[in-house]
Amino acid sequence: MVTKACTRCHRLMEEDRCAVCNLTTSKNWSGFLIIVDPDNSPIAQELQITLPGEYALRVR
């Protein structure tokens, strides 16, 4: 199982296209962030994350 990250929203997934943005995903990512409650998370607000889930901090 290879985890990939969306090149726009940085959401982690296994698919070749992001389910949220419909853009291609990349295997070249680093950093791992889990957002449980984006409305009450200063980090999620700073990164403009609105949906709970797993995210990459950096995607190339």
C-alpha distance matrix in Angstrom:
0.0 3.8 6.5 9.7 13.2 16.2 18.9 21.6 20.7 17.9 16.0 12.3 10.0 7.2 10.3 12.4 15.4 16.2 17.5 20.3 21.5 20.4 19.8 17.2 14.3 13.9 11.4 14.6 15.1 16.5 17.8 16.5 18.7 18.8 21.6 23.1 26.5 26.8 30.5 31.5 29.2 31.0 27.9 26.4 29.9 30.1 26.7 27.7 24.8 26.0 23.1 21.5 17.8 15.5 16.5 16.4 19.9 19.9 18.3 19.5
3.8 0.0 3.8 6.4 10.1 13.2 15.6 18.5 18.0 15.0 13.7 10.1 8.5 6.1 9.0 10.3 13.3 14.2 16.2 18.6 19.3 18.4 17.2 14.4 11.2 10.2 7.6 10.8 11.5 13.4 15.2 14.4 17.0 17.7 20.5 22.5 25.7 25.5 29.2 30.3 27.8 29.2 25.8 24.5 27.8 27.6 24.2 25.3 22.7 24.4 21.9 20.6 16.9 14.2 14.4 13.7 17.0 16.5 14.7 15.7
6.5 3.8 0.0 3.8 6.9 10.3 12.9 15.5 14.6 11.5 10.1 6.4 5.6 5.0 8.2 9.8 11.9 11.8 13.9 15.8 16.6 16.3 15.2 12.9 9.4 8.7 6.8 9.6 9.2 11.0 12.4 11.3 13.5 14.2 16.9 19.1 22.2 21.8 25.6 26.6 24.1 25.5 22.2 20.7 24.0 23.9 20.5 21.6 19.0 20.7 18.3 17.1 13.4 10.6 10.6 10.1 13.7 13.6 12.0 13.8
9.7 6.4 3.8 0.0 3.8 6.9 9.3 12.1 11.8 9.0 8.3 5.6 5.4 5.6 7.2 7.6 9.3 9.3 12.1 13.6 13.7 13.4 11.8 9.4 5.7 5.2 4.7 7.5 7.5 10.2 12.1 11.7 13.6 14.8 17.0 19.6 22.2 21.2 24.8 26.2 23.6 24.7 21.3 19.7 22.6 22.3 18.6 19.6 17.4 19.3 17.3 16.9 13.5 10.9 9.8 8.9 12.3 11.6 9.2 10.8
13.2 10.1 6.9 3.8 0.0 3.8 6.3 8.6 8.2 5.2 5.5 4.4 6.2 8.2 9.0 9.0 9.2 8.0 11.0 11.5 11.3 11.9 10.1 8.6 5.1 5.3 6.6 7.8 6.6 9.3 10.8 10.4 11.8 13.2 14.8 17.8 19.9 18.4 22.0 23.5 20.9 21.6 18.2 16.5 19.2 18.8 15.0 16.0 14.0 16.2 14.7 14.8 11.9 9.5 7.4 6.5 9.6 9.0 6.7 9.1
16.2 13.2 10.3 6.9 3.8 0.0 3.8 5.5 5.7 4.6 5.5 6.6 7.9 10.1 9.5 8.8 7.4 5.7 9.1 8.9 7.8 8.7 6.8 6.4 4.4 6.4 9.2 10.2 9.3 12.1 13.4 13.1 13.7 14.9 15.6 18.5 20.0 18.0 21.2 23.3 20.9 21.5 18.4 16.2 18.3 18.0 14.2 14.4 12.8 14.7 13.7 14.7 12.6 11.1 8.8 8.6 10.9 10.2 7.6 9.6
18.9 15.6 12.9 9.3 6.3 3.8 0.0 3.8 6.3 5.8 8.4 9.9 11.5 13.4 12.6 11.0 9.7 8.6 12.1 11.3 9.1 10.1 7.1 6.8 5.7 6.5 9.9 9.7 9.2 12.1 13.9 14.6 15.3 17.1 17.8 21.0 22.1 19.7 22.6 24.6 22.0 22.0 18.9 17.0 18.6 17.7 13.9 14.4 13.8 16.2 16.0 17.3 15.6 13.9 10.9 9.7 10.9 9.1 6.1 7.1
21.6 18.5 15.5 12.1 8.6 5.5 3.8 0.0 3.8 5.7 8.3 11.1 13.0 15.5 14.5 13.3 11.1 9.0 11.6 9.7 7.3 9.6 7.5 8.9 8.7 10.2 13.5 13.2 12.0 14.3 15.3 15.5 15.3 16.8 16.6 19.7 20.2 17.4 20.0 22.2 20.0 19.8 17.1 14.8 15.9 15.2 11.6 11.3 11.1 13.3 13.8 15.8 14.8 14.0 11.0 10.7 11.3 10.4 8.5 10.1
20.7 18.0 14.6 11.8 8.2 5.7 6.3 3.8 0.0 3.9 5.5 9.0 11.4 14.5 14.1 14.0 11.7 8.6 10.5 8.1 7.2 10.3 9.4 10.9 9.9 11.6 14.2 14.2 12.2 13.8 13.9 13.4 12.5 13.5 12.9 15.9 16.5 13.7 16.5 18.8 16.6 16.9 14.2 11.6 13.1 13.0 9.4 8.9 7.7 9.9 10.1 12.0 11.2 10.8 8.1 8.9 10.0 10.4 9.5 12.1
17.9 15.0 11.5 9.0 5.2 4.6 5.8 5.7 3.9 0.0 3.8 6.4 9.4 12.5 13.0 13.1 11.8 9.2 11.6 10.3 9.9 12.1 10.7 10.9 8.7 9.3 11.2 11.1 8.7 10.1 10.4 10.0 9.9 11.5 12.0 15.3 16.7 14.4 17.7 19.4 16.7 17.1 13.9 11.9 14.2 13.8 10.0 10.8 9.2 11.9 11.4 12.1 10.3 8.6 5.4 5.3 7.0 7.5 6.7 10.0
16.0 13.7 10.1 8.3 5.5 5.5 8.4 8.3 5.5 3.8 0.0 3.8 6.6 10.2 11.0 12.1 10.8 7.8 9.2 8.5 9.5 11.5 11.1 11.5 9.1 10.5 12.0 12.9 10.6 11.8 11.6 10.0 9.4 9.8 10.3 13.1 14.8 13.2 16.7 18.5 16.3 17.5 14.6 12.1 14.8 15.3 11.7 11.9 9.2 11.0 9.3 9.5 7.2 6.0 4.4 6.4 9.3 10.5 9.8 13.0
12.3 10.1 6.4 5.6 4.4 6.6 9.9 11.1 9.0 6.4 3.8 0.0 3.8 7.2 9.1 10.8 10.7 8.6 10.3 10.9 12.1 13.1 12.5 11.8 8.7 9.5 9.8 11.4 9.4 10.7 10.9 9.0 9.5 9.9 11.6 14.1 16.6 15.7 19.4 20.8 18.5 19.9 16.8 14.8 17.9 18.3 14.8 15.5 12.7 14.3 12.1 11.3 8.0 5.6 5.2 6.5 10.1 11.2 10.2 13.2
10.0 8.5 5.6 5.4 6.2 7.9 11.5 13.0 11.4 9.4 6.6 3.8 0.0 3.8 5.7 8.3 8.8 7.5 8.7 10.7 12.2 12.2 12.1 11.1 8.3 9.8 10.1 12.7 11.7 13.6 14.2 12.3 13.0 12.8 14.3 16.2 18.8 18.3 21.9 23.5 21.5 23.3 20.4 18.1 21.1 21.7 18.3 18.5 15.5 16.5 13.8 13.1 9.8 8.3 8.9 10.1 13.9 14.5 12.8 15.2
7.2 6.1 5.0 5.6 8.2 10.1 13.4 15.5 14.5 12.5 10.2 7.2 3.8 0.0 3.8 6.8 8.7 9.0 10.4 13.1 14.3 13.3 13.2 11.3 8.7 10.0 9.6 12.9 13.0 15.2 16.4 14.9 16.2 16.0 17.9 19.6 22.4 22.0 25.6 27.2 25.2 27.0 24.0 21.9 24.9 25.4 21.8 22.1 19.3 20.2 17.4 16.7 13.4 11.8 12.4 13.0 16.7 16.7 14.6 16.3
10.3 9.0 8.2 7.2 9.0 9.5 12.6 14.5 14.1 13.0 11.0 9.1 5.7 3.8 0.0 3.8 5.5 6.8 8.2 11.4 12.2 10.4 10.5 8.8 7.5 9.8 10.6 14.1 14.6 17.4 18.8 17.6 18.6 18.5 19.8 21.5 23.8 23.1 26.4 28.5 26.7 28.3 25.5 23.0 25.6 26.2 22.5 22.3 19.7 20.3 17.8 17.8 15.0 14.0 14.2 14.8 18.3 18.0 15.3 16.5
12.4 10.3 9.8 7.6 9.0 8.8 11.0 13.3 14.0 13.1 12.1 10.8 8.3 6.8 3.8 0.0 3.8 6.8 9.4 12.2 11.7 9.3 8.4 5.9 5.4 8.0 9.6 12.8 14.0 17.4 19.5 18.9 20.1 20.6 21.9 24.0 26.1 24.8 28.1 30.3 28.3 29.5 26.5 24.1 26.5 26.6 22.8 22.7 20.6 21.6 19.5 20.1 17.4 16.2 15.5 15.4 18.6 17.5 14.3 14.7
15.4 13.3 11.9 9.3 9.2 7.4 9.7 11.1 11.7 11.8 10.8 10.7 8.8 8.7 5.5 3.8 0.0 3.8 6.4 8.8 8.1 5.5 5.3 4.5 5.6 9.2 11.8 14.4 15.0 18.3 19.9 19.2 19.8 20.1 20.7 22.7 24.4 22.8 25.8 28.3 26.6 27.8 25.0 22.3 24.3 24.6 20.9 20.3 18.3 19.0 17.2 18.4 16.3 15.7 14.8 15.3 18.2 17.3 14.3 15.0
16.2 14.2 11.8 9.3 8.0 5.7 8.6 9.0 8.6 9.2 7.8 8.6 7.5 9.0 6.8 6.8 3.8 0.0 3.8 5.4 5.4 4.7 5.4 6.3 6.4 10.0 12.6 14.8 14.4 17.2 18.2 17.1 17.1 17.1 17.3 19.3 20.7 19.1 22.0 24.6 23.0 24.3 21.7 18.8 20.7 21.4 17.7 16.8 14.7 15.2 13.4 14.8 13.0 12.8 12.1 13.2 16.0 15.8 13.3 14.9
17.5 16.2 13.9 12.1 11.0 9.1 12.1 11.6 10.5 11.6 9.2 10.3 8.7 10.4 8.2 9.4 6.4 3.8 0.0 3.8 6.0 5.6 8.2 9.8 10.1 13.7 15.9 18.3 17.6 20.0 20.5 18.8 18.2 17.5 17.1 18.4 19.6 18.3 21.0 23.8 22.7 24.5 22.3 19.1 20.9 22.2 18.9 17.4 14.8 14.4 12.2 13.7 12.4 13.3 13.4 15.4 18.3 18.7 16.6 18.5
20.3 18.6 15.8 13.6 11.5 8.9 11.3 9.7 8.1 10.3 8.5 10.9 10.7 13.1 11.4 12.2 8.8 5.4 3.8 0.0 3.8 5.9 8.3 10.9 11.3 14.7 17.3 18.9 17.8 19.9 20.1 18.4 17.3 16.6 15.6 17.1 17.6 15.8 18.1 21.2 20.2 21.7 19.8 16.4 17.8 19.2 16.0 14.1 11.8 11.2 9.7 12.1 11.7 13.0 12.6 14.8 17.1 17.7 16.0 18.2
21.5 19.3 16.6 13.7 11.3 7.8 9.1 7.3 7.2 9.9 9.5 12.1 12.2 14.3 12.2 11.7 8.1 5.4 6.0 3.8 0.0 3.8 5.4 8.7 10.0 13.3 16.5 17.8 17.1 19.6 20.2 19.3 18.6 18.6 17.8 19.8 20.2 17.8 20.1 23.1 21.8 22.7 20.6 17.4 18.4 19.2 15.9 14.1 12.7 12.9 12.3 14.9 14.4 15.0 13.7 15.0 16.9 16.8 14.7 16.3
20.4 18.4 16.3 13.4 11.9 8.7 10.1 9.6 10.3 12.1 11.5 13.1 12.2 13.3 10.4 9.3 5.5 4.7 5.6 5.9 3.8 0.0 3.8 6.9 9.1 12.8 16.0 17.8 17.8 20.8 22.0 21.2 20.9 21.0 20.6 22.5 23.3 21.2 23.6 26.6 25.3 26.3 24.0 20.9 22.1 22.8 19.4 17.8 16.3 16.4 15.4 17.6 16.6 16.9 15.9 16.8 19.1 18.6 15.9 16.9
19.8 17.2 15.2 11.8 10.1 6.8 7.1 7.5 9.4 10.7 11.1 12.5 12.1 13.2 10.5 8.4 5.3 5.4 8.2 8.3 5.4 3.8 0.0 3.8 6.5 9.9 13.4 14.9 15.2 18.5 20.1 19.9 20.2 20.9 21.0 23.4 24.3 22.0 24.7 27.4 25.6 26.2 23.6 20.9 22.1 22.2 18.6 17.6 16.6 17.5 16.8 18.8 17.4 17.0 15.2 15.3 17.3 16.1 13.0 13.4
17.2 14.4 12.9 9.4 8.6 6.4 6.8 8.9 10.9 10.9 11.5 11.8 11.1 11.3 8.8 5.9 4.5 6.3 9.8 10.9 8.7 6.9 3.8 0.0 3.8 6.8 10.3 12.0 13.1 16.7 18.9 19.0 19.9 21.0 21.7 24.3 25.8 23.8 26.7 29.1 27.0 27.6 24.6 22.3 24.0 23.7 19.9 19.7 18.4 19.8 18.7 20.1 18.1 16.9 15.1 14.6 16.8 15.1 11.7 11.6
14.3 11.2 9.4 5.7 5.1 4.4 5.7 8.7 9.9 8.7 9.1 8.7 8.3 8.7 7.5 5.4 5.6 6.4 10.1 11.3 10.0 9.1 6.5 3.8 0.0 3.8 7.0 9.0 9.8 13.3 15.5 15.5 16.8 18.1 19.3 22.0 23.9 22.1 25.4 27.4 25.0 25.7 22.5 20.4 22.6 22.2 18.4 18.7 17.1 18.9 17.6 18.3 15.8 14.0 12.2 11.4 14.0 12.5 9.1 9.6
13.9 10.2 8.7 5.2 5.3 6.4 6.5 10.2 11.6 9.3 10.5 9.5 9.8 10.0 9.8 8.0 9.2 10.0 13.7 14.7 13.3 12.8 9.9 6.8 3.8 0.0 3.8 5.3 7.0 10.7 13.6 14.4 16.4 18.3 20.0 23.1 25.2 23.5 26.9 28.5 25.7 26.1 22.6 21.1 23.5 22.6 18.8 19.8 18.5 20.8 19.6 20.0 17.2 14.7 12.5 10.5 12.8 10.6 7.1 7.0
11.4 7.6 6.8 4.7 6.6 9.2 9.9 13.5 14.2 11.2 12.0 9.8 10.1 9.6 10.6 9.6 11.8 12.6 15.9 17.3 16.5 16.0 13.4 10.3 7.0 3.8 0.0 3.8 6.0 9.4 12.5 13.3 16.0 18.0 20.4 23.4 25.9 24.6 28.3 29.5 26.5 27.0 23.4 22.3 25.0 24.1 20.4 21.9 20.3 22.7 21.3 20.9 17.7 14.7 12.9 10.7 13.1 11.1 8.3 8.4
14.6 10.8 9.6 7.5 7.8 10.2 9.7 13.2 14.2 11.1 12.9 11.4 12.7 12.9 14.1 12.8 14.4 14.8 18.3 18.9 17.8 17.8 14.9 12.0 9.0 5.3 3.8 0.0 3.8 7.1 10.7 12.6 15.5 18.2 20.6 23.9 26.2 24.6 28.2 29.1 25.9 25.9 22.2 21.6 24.1 22.6 19.1 21.1 20.0 22.9 22.0 21.8 18.8 15.5 13.0 9.9 11.3 8.6 6.1 5.6
15.1 11.5 9.2 7.5 6.6 9.3 9.2 12.0 12.2 8.7 10.6 9.4 11.7 13.0 14.6 14.0 15.0 14.4 17.6 17.8 17.1 17.8 15.2 13.1 9.8 7.0 6.0 3.8 0.0 3.8 7.1 9.0 11.9 14.8 17.1 20.6 22.8 21.3 24.9 25.6 22.3 22.3 18.5 18.1 20.8 19.3 15.9 18.2 17.0 20.1 19.3 18.8 15.9 12.6 9.8 6.4 7.6 5.5 4.3 6.1
16.5 13.4 11.0 10.2 9.3 12.1 12.1 14.3 13.8 10.1 11.8 10.7 13.6 15.2 17.4 17.4 18.3 17.2 20.0 19.9 19.6 20.8 18.5 16.7 13.3 10.7 9.4 7.1 3.8 0.0 3.8 6.7 9.9 13.3 16.0 19.4 21.8 20.5 24.0 24.2 20.7 20.5 16.7 17.0 19.9 18.2 15.3 18.1 17.0 20.3 19.6 18.6 15.8 12.2 9.6 6.0 6.2 5.3 6.6 8.9
17.8 15.2 12.4 12.1 10.8 13.4 13.9 15.3 13.9 10.4 11.6 10.9 14.2 16.4 18.8 19.5 19.9 18.2 20.5 20.1 20.2 22.0 20.1 18.9 15.5 13.6 12.5 10.7 7.1 3.8 0.0 3.8 6.8 10.4 13.1 16.6 18.9 17.9 21.3 21.1 17.5 17.5 13.7 14.4 17.5 16.0 13.5 16.5 15.3 18.5 17.9 16.5 14.0 10.5 8.2 5.3 4.8 6.3 8.9 11.9
16.5 14.4 11.3 11.7 10.4 13.1 14.6 15.5 13.4 10.0 10.0 9.0 12.3 14.9 17.6 18.9 19.2 17.1 18.8 18.4 19.3 21.2 19.9 19.0 15.5 14.4 13.3 12.6 9.0 6.7 3.8 0.0 3.8 6.9 10.1 13.2 15.9 15.4 19.0 18.8 15.5 16.2 12.7 12.8 16.4 15.7 13.2 15.8 13.7 16.5 15.4 13.4 10.7 7.2 6.0 4.9 6.1 8.8 10.8 14.2
18.7 17.0 13.5 13.6 11.8 13.7 15.3 15.3 12.5 9.9 9.4 9.5 13.0 16.2 18.6 20.1 19.8 17.1 18.2 17.3 18.6 20.9 20.2 19.9 16.8 16.4 16.0 15.5 11.9 9.9 6.8 3.8 0.0 3.8 6.5 9.8 12.2 11.7 15.3 15.0 11.8 12.9 9.6 9.5 13.2 13.0 10.9 13.2 10.9 13.5 12.5 10.4 8.4 5.8 5.1 6.1 6.8 10.3 12.6 16.3
18.8 17.7 14.2 14.8 13.2 14.9 17.1 16.8 13.5 11.5 9.8 9.9 12.8 16.0 18.5 20.6 20.1 17.1 17.5 16.6 18.6 21.0 20.9 21.0 18.1 18.3 18.0 18.2 14.8 13.3 10.4 6.9 3.8 0.0 3.8 6.4 9.4 9.9 13.5 13.3 10.7 12.9 10.3 9.5 13.3 14.2 12.3 13.7 10.7 12.3 10.6 7.6 5.8 4.5 6.2 8.9 10.3 13.7 15.5 19.2
21.6 20.5 16.9 17.0 14.8 15.6 17.8 16.6 12.9 12.0 10.3 11.6 14.3 17.9 19.8 21.9 20.7 17.3 17.1 15.6 17.8 20.6 21.0 21.7 19.3 20.0 20.4 20.6 17.1 16.0 13.1 10.1 6.5 3.8 0.0 3.8 5.9 6.1 9.7 9.9 7.7 10.4 8.6 6.9 10.4 12.2 10.8 11.4 8.3 9.2 7.8 5.0 5.3 6.3 7.7 10.8 11.8 15.3 17.0 20.8
23.1 22.5 19.1 19.6 17.8 18.5 21.0 19.7 15.9 15.3 13.1 14.1 16.2 19.6 21.5 24.0 22.7 19.3 18.4 17.1 19.8 22.5 23.4 24.3 22.0 23.1 23.4 23.9 20.6 19.4 16.6 13.2 9.8 6.4 3.8 0.0 3.8 6.3 9.2 9.1 8.4 11.9 11.2 9.4 12.4 14.8 14.0 13.9 10.7 10.3 8.4 5.1 6.5 8.8 11.0 14.4 15.6 19.1 20.7 24.4
26.5 25.7 22.2 22.2 19.9 20.0 22.1 20.2 16.5 16.7 14.8 16.6 18.8 22.4 23.8 26.1 24.4 20.7 19.6 17.6 20.2 23.3 24.3 25.8 23.9 25.2 25.9 26.2 22.8 21.8 18.9 15.9 12.2 9.4 5.9 3.8 0.0 3.8 5.6 5.8 6.2 10.0 10.4 8.4 10.3 13.4 13.3 12.6 9.9 8.8 8.1 6.1 9.1 11.7 13.2 16.5 17.1 20.6 22.3 26.0
26.8 25.5 21.8 21.2 18.4 18.0 19.7 17.4 13.7 14.4 13.2 15.7 18.3 22.0 23.1 24.8 22.8 19.1 18.3 15.8 17.8 21.2 22.0 23.8 22.1 23.5 24.6 24.6 21.3 20.5 17.9 15.4 11.7 9.9 6.1 6.3 3.8 0.0 3.8 5.5 5.1 8.0 8.3 5.3 6.9 10.2 10.0 8.9 6.5 5.6 6.3 6.1 9.2 11.5 12.0 15.0 15.2 18.5 20.1 23.7
30.5 29.2 25.6 24.8 22.0 21.2 22.6 20.0 16.5 17.7 16.7 19.4 21.9 25.6 26.4 28.1 25.8 22.0 21.0 18.1 20.1 23.6 24.7 26.7 25.4 26.9 28.3 28.2 24.9 24.0 21.3 19.0 15.3 13.5 9.7 9.2 5.6 3.8 0.0 3.8 5.8 8.2 10.0 7.6 7.3 11.0 11.9 10.2 8.9 7.2 8.9 9.3 12.8 15.3 15.7 18.6 18.5 21.7 23.4 26.9
31.5 30.3 26.6 26.2 23.5 23.3 24.6 22.2 18.8 19.4 18.5 20.8 23.5 27.2 28.5 30.3 28.3 24.6 23.8 21.2 23.1 26.6 27.4 29.1 27.4 28.5 29.5 29.1 25.6 24.2 21.1 18.8 15.0 13.3 9.9 9.1 5.8 5.5 3.8 0.0 3.8 6.5 9.0 8.1 8.2 11.3 12.8 12.2 11.1 10.4 11.7 11.1 14.1 16.1 16.6 19.3 18.8 22.2 24.4 28.0
29.2 27.8 24.1 23.6 20.9 20.9 22.0 20.0 16.6 16.7 16.3 18.5 21.5 25.2 26.7 28.3 26.6 23.0 22.7 20.2 21.8 25.3 25.6 27.0 25.0 25.7 26.5 25.9 22.3 20.7 17.5 15.5 11.8 10.7 7.7 8.4 6.2 5.1 5.8 3.8 0.0 3.8 5.4 5.2 6.3 8.7 10.0 10.3 9.3 9.9 11.2 10.3 12.6 13.8 13.8 16.1 15.3 18.8 21.2 24.8
31.0 29.2 25.5 24.7 21.6 21.5 22.0 19.8 16.9 17.1 17.5 19.9 23.3 27.0 28.3 29.5 27.8 24.3 24.5 21.7 22.7 26.3 26.2 27.6 25.7 26.1 27.0 25.9 22.3 20.5 17.5 16.2 12.9 12.9 10.4 11.9 10.0 8.0 8.2 6.5 3.8 0.0 3.8 5.5 5.1 6.1 8.6 9.6 10.0 11.4 13.5 13.3 15.2 15.8 15.0 16.5 14.8 18.0 20.8 24.2
27.9 25.8 22.2 21.3 18.2 18.4 18.9 17.1 14.2 13.9 14.6 16.8 20.4 24.0 25.5 26.5 25.0 21.7 22.3 19.8 20.6 24.0 23.6 24.6 22.5 22.6 23.4 22.2 18.5 16.7 13.7 12.7 9.6 10.3 8.6 11.2 10.4 8.3 10.0 9.0 5.4 3.8 0.0 3.8 5.4 5.1 6.2 8.4 8.4 10.9 12.6 12.1 13.2 13.1 11.7 12.8 11.0 14.3 17.2 20.6
26.4 24.5 20.7 19.7 16.5 16.2 17.0 14.8 11.6 11.9 12.1 14.8 18.1 21.9 23.0 24.1 22.3 18.8 19.1 16.4 17.4 20.9 20.9 22.3 20.4 21.1 22.3 21.6 18.1 17.0 14.4 12.8 9.5 9.5 6.9 9.4 8.4 5.3 7.6 8.1 5.2 5.5 3.8 0.0 3.8 5.5 5.1 5.8 4.8 7.1 8.9 9.0 10.6 11.2 10.1 12.1 11.1 14.3 16.5 20.0
29.9 27.8 24.0 22.6 19.2 18.3 18.6 15.9 13.1 14.2 14.8 17.9 21.1 24.9 25.6 26.5 24.3 20.7 20.9 17.8 18.4 22.1 22.1 24.0 22.6 23.5 25.0 24.1 20.8 19.9 17.5 16.4 13.2 13.3 10.4 12.4 10.3 6.9 7.3 8.2 6.3 5.1 5.4 3.8 0.0 3.8 5.4 4.8 6.1 7.6 10.6 11.7 13.8 14.8 13.5 15.1 13.8 16.5 18.6 21.8
30.1 27.6 23.9 22.3 18.8 18.0 17.7 15.2 13.0 13.8 15.3 18.3 21.7 25.4 26.2 26.6 24.6 21.4 22.2 19.2 19.2 22.8 22.2 23.7 22.2 22.6 24.1 22.6 19.3 18.2 16.0 15.7 13.0 14.2 12.2 14.8 13.4 10.2 11.0 11.3 8.7 6.1 5.1 5.5 3.8 0.0 3.8 5.5 7.8 10.5 13.3 14.3 15.6 15.7 13.6 14.3 12.1 14.4 16.9 19.9
26.7 24.2 20.5 18.6 15.0 14.2 13.9 11.6 9.4 10.0 11.7 14.8 18.3 21.8 22.5 22.8 20.9 17.7 18.9 16.0 15.9 19.4 18.6 19.9 18.4 18.8 20.4 19.1 15.9 15.3 13.5 13.2 10.9 12.3 10.8 14.0 13.3 10.0 11.9 12.8 10.0 8.6 6.2 5.1 5.4 3.8 0.0 3.8 5.5 9.1 11.4 12.5 13.2 13.0 10.4 11.0 9.1 11.3 13.4 16.5
27.7 25.3 21.6 19.6 16.0 14.4 14.4 11.3 8.9 10.8 11.9 15.5 18.5 22.1 22.3 22.7 20.3 16.8 17.4 14.1 14.1 17.8 17.6 19.7 18.7 19.8 21.9 21.1 18.2 18.1 16.5 15.8 13.2 13.7 11.4 13.9 12.6 8.9 10.2 12.2 10.3 9.6 8.4 5.8 4.8 5.5 3.8 0.0 3.8 6.3 9.4 11.6 13.1 13.8 11.7 13.1 12.1 14.1 15.4 18.4
24.8 22.7 19.0 17.4 14.0 12.8 13.8 11.1 7.7 9.2 9.2 12.7 15.5 19.3 19.7 20.6 18.3 14.7 14.8 11.8 12.7 16.3 16.6 18.4 17.1 18.5 20.3 20.0 17.0 17.0 15.3 13.7 10.9 10.7 8.3 10.7 9.9 6.5 8.9 11.1 9.3 10.0 8.4 4.8 6.1 7.8 5.5 3.8 0.0 3.8 5.9 7.8 9.3 10.5 9.1 11.4 11.4 13.8 14.9 18.2
26.0 24.4 20.7 19.3 16.2 14.7 16.2 13.3 9.9 11.9 11.0 14.3 16.5 20.2 20.3 21.6 19.0 15.2 14.4 11.2 12.9 16.4 17.5 19.8 18.9 20.8 22.7 22.9 20.1 20.3 18.5 16.5 13.5 12.3 9.2 10.3 8.8 5.6 7.2 10.4 9.9 11.4 10.9 7.1 7.6 10.5 9.1 6.3 3.8 0.0 3.8 6.8 9.5 11.9 11.5 14.4 14.9 17.4 18.1 21.4
23.1 21.9 18.3 17.3 14.7 13.7 16.0 13.8 10.1 11.4 9.3 12.1 13.8 17.4 17.8 19.5 17.2 13.4 12.2 9.7 12.3 15.4 16.8 18.7 17.6 19.6 21.3 22.0 19.3 19.6 17.9 15.4 12.5 10.6 7.8 8.4 8.1 6.3 8.9 11.7 11.2 13.5 12.6 8.9 10.6 13.3 11.4 9.4 5.9 3.8 0.0 3.8 6.4 9.5 10.2 13.6 15.0 17.6 18.0 21.4
21.5 20.6 17.1 16.9 14.8 14.7 17.3 15.8 12.0 12.1 9.5 11.3 13.1 16.7 17.8 20.1 18.4 14.8 13.7 12.1 14.9 17.6 18.8 20.1 18.3 20.0 20.9 21.8 18.8 18.6 16.5 13.4 10.4 7.6 5.0 5.1 6.1 6.1 9.3 11.1 10.3 13.3 12.1 9.0 11.7 14.3 12.5 11.6 7.8 6.8 3.8 0.0 3.8 7.2 9.1 12.8 14.5 17.5 18.3 21.9
17.8 16.9 13.4 13.5 11.9 12.6 15.6 14.8 11.2 10.3 7.2 8.0 9.8 13.4 15.0 17.4 16.3 13.0 12.4 11.7 14.4 16.6 17.4 18.1 15.8 17.2 17.7 18.8 15.9 15.8 14.0 10.7 8.4 5.8 5.3 6.5 9.1 9.2 12.8 14.1 12.6 15.2 13.2 10.6 13.8 15.6 13.2 13.1 9.3 9.5 6.4 3.8 0.0 3.8 6.6 10.3 12.7 15.5 16.1 19.6
15.5 14.2 10.6 10.9 9.5 11.1 13.9 14.0 10.8 8.6 6.0 5.6 8.3 11.8 14.0 16.2 15.7 12.8 13.3 13.0 15.0 16.9 17.0 16.9 14.0 14.7 14.7 15.5 12.6 12.2 10.5 7.2 5.8 4.5 6.3 8.8 11.7 11.5 15.3 16.1 13.8 15.8 13.1 11.2 14.8 15.7 13.0 13.8 10.5 11.9 9.5 7.2 3.8 0.0 3.8 7.1 9.9 12.6 13.3 16.9
16.5 14.4 10.6 9.8 7.4 8.8 10.9 11.0 8.1 5.4 4.4 5.2 8.9 12.4 14.2 15.5 14.8 12.1 13.4 12.6 13.7 15.9 15.2 15.1 12.2 12.5 12.9 13.0 9.8 9.6 8.2 6.0 5.1 6.2 7.7 11.0 13.2 12.0 15.7 16.6 13.8 15.0 11.7 10.1 13.5 13.6 10.4 11.7 9.1 11.5 10.2 9.1 6.6 3.8 0.0 3.8 6.5 9.0 9.8 13.5
16.4 13.7 10.1 8.9 6.5 8.6 9.7 10.7 8.9 5.3 6.4 6.5 10.1 13.0 14.8 15.4 15.3 13.2 15.4 14.8 15.0 16.8 15.3 14.6 11.4 10.5 10.7 9.9 6.4 6.0 5.3 4.9 6.1 8.9 10.8 14.4 16.5 15.0 18.6 19.3 16.1 16.5 12.8 12.1 15.1 14.3 11.0 13.1 11.4 14.4 13.6 12.8 10.3 7.1 3.8 0.0 3.8 5.5 6.7 10.4
19.9 17.0 13.7 12.3 9.6 10.9 10.9 11.3 10.0 7.0 9.3 10.1 13.9 16.7 18.3 18.6 18.2 16.0 18.3 17.1 16.9 19.1 17.3 16.8 14.0 12.8 13.1 11.3 7.6 6.2 4.8 6.1 6.8 10.3 11.8 15.6 17.1 15.2 18.5 18.8 15.3 14.8 11.0 11.1 13.8 12.1 9.1 12.1 11.4 14.9 15.0 14.5 12.7 9.9 6.5 3.8 0.0 3.8 6.9 10.4
19.9 16.5 13.6 11.6 9.0 10.2 9.1 10.4 10.4 7.5 10.5 11.2 14.5 16.7 18.0 17.5 17.3 15.8 18.7 17.7 16.8 18.6 16.1 15.1 12.5 10.6 11.1 8.6 5.5 5.3 6.3 8.8 10.3 13.7 15.3 19.1 20.6 18.5 21.7 22.2 18.8 18.0 14.3 14.3 16.5 14.4 11.3 14.1 13.8 17.4 17.6 17.5 15.5 12.6 9.0 5.5 3.8 0.0 3.8 6.8
18.3 14.7 12.0 9.2 6.7 7.6 6.1 8.5 9.5 6.7 9.8 10.2 12.8 14.6 15.3 14.3 14.3 13.3 16.6 16.0 14.7 15.9 13.0 11.7 9.1 7.1 8.3 6.1 4.3 6.6 8.9 10.8 12.6 15.5 17.0 20.7 22.3 20.1 23.4 24.4 21.2 20.8 17.2 16.5 18.6 16.9 13.4 15.4 14.9 18.1 18.0 18.3 16.1 13.3 9.8 6.7 6.9 3.8 0.0 3.8
19.5 15.7 13.8 10.8 9.1 9.6 7.1 10.1 12.1 10.0 13.0 13.2 15.2 16.3 16.5 14.7 15.0 14.9 18.5 18.2 16.3 16.9 13.4 11.6 9.6 7.0 8.4 5.6 6.1 8.9 11.9 14.2 16.3 19.2 20.8 24.4 26.0 23.7 26.9 28.0 24.8 24.2 20.6 20.0 21.8 19.9 16.5 18.4 18.2 21.4 21.4 21.9 19.6 16.9 13.5 10.4 10.4 6.8 3.8 0.0
